[in-house]
Amino acid sequence: MKQSFYQIYHNSRCSKSRESLELLKLKTENYKIIRYLEVGIDENVLSSILNSKNIPKDDLIRKNEITFKN
């Protein structure tokens, strides 16, 4: 049986991201943390993730952030 490998795009300042990482750690050791604020996210990779999961782009926007409000 093929074991799943997980990637988490993690922001350590985000409580939801920290909670998600803790849940992932409880379930598996087979994951990779990508600190996207430090390394960035390739536009093609992001498009691929959004398309494969049918996630609307607007769902990625943190609407409570000061940058968005300004």
Secondary structure, DSSP 8 states (H G I E B T S, - for coil): -----EEEE--TT-HHHHHHHHHHHHH-S-EEEE-HHHH---HHHHHHHHHHHT--GGGG--TTSHHHH-
